[in-house]
Amino acid sequence: MQQVDRVLDKALQGERISLEDCIVLLESDEIEKMGRAADEIMRRRHPEPIVTFNIGRNINYTNVCDVYCRFCAFYRPPGSKEGYVLPDETILQKIQETVDVGGDEILMQGGVNPDLPFEYYLNILRKIKDRFPGITMHSFSPAEIQKMKVLSGLSLDETLRELHEAGLDSLPGGGGEILDDRTRRKISRLKGSWTDWMDTMKAAWRNGMNTTATMVYGFGESMEERALHMLRVREAQDECKELGYPSPGFLAFITWPFQPDNTNLKREKSKPEEYLKMVAINRIMLDNIPNMQASWVTMGPEIGKQSLSYGVNDFGSTMLEENVVSAAGTTHKVNIELILQYIREAGKIPAQRNTRYDILRVFHEGEHAERDFVMQN
Ligand code: SF4
């Protein structure tokens, strides 16, 4: 029996695969086989042919950043004439537009801006919750939280507690990249270690928030480092349960390849088949994470659709304004109606969910969104 078959058999028997098993899969080209196994494992967890999506919006509230990641085409250094911080009213207006189309999630994410005091975040969260109590703030990645911790002089737990009290509900997994310090030192030396990222997630869980995890591959990392990334996420998720944190931990895992255009890091663009292989392996390895999200913002809707047969059960968010990714040369934009169309074309039933993955509305055949975002270029 081939090594790959042995590992897939093990996974299909419901046994956990090891770091070494994961490397066997990563080094194999048997994408179809892995896809079939991942699809089977996904169907056991999600037997209904439903693919969820969220109606939400990204708000890149500032592009000023002093982390200077080599792969980032979005940031401007402090003092740059092209740096911005969105006025509060503009942020509130964008949220109003989201609410107007039935959206419920805001992903505020920006550069790590050293000029914004901790009070800025508390104030904007309070203003948002005051005006839009039904909105879920799924905002600020670990690097931003770590900067807030430094600026506030508080501990990590205190920082997150204050943010939670002001209205922060959930943390996105941005900045996970590869959770191993050899790669992190090469691509984003100032962004903190992988343990800083993970400690932030655990502190969020301790304070009652749920989070997601991401993985960006294609920085020249080894297969062992990719496998380690997944193992570390899986172990942290186990810990969340074992220690009884008041949170379900990571609710979803999202992976995409590094986008090299307009960045200082020269790498070949990764192939779509590699993406399908990665999402399949994510599903097989991460047996304690319920949802795998398609990354149509980077891969385009066609590959997004295909990923729904490779272990993926969620089509992500409408996420208008994905400036960080689009600044690096990726400009796919879809609105609600297109998401419904793509999910149906893949033979599945679309359902709107909230940030906690509760289903809010199933779109039965022939049903459409009453209101929609206007497409932007
Ligand atoms: S990826 Fe984020 S942290 Fe890194 S330079 Fe860009 S905005 Fe800053």
Residues whose N, C-alpha, C, O or C-beta is under 5 A from the ligand:
A	BS01	SF4	C65 V67 Y68 C69 C72 Y75 G110 G111 V112 A143
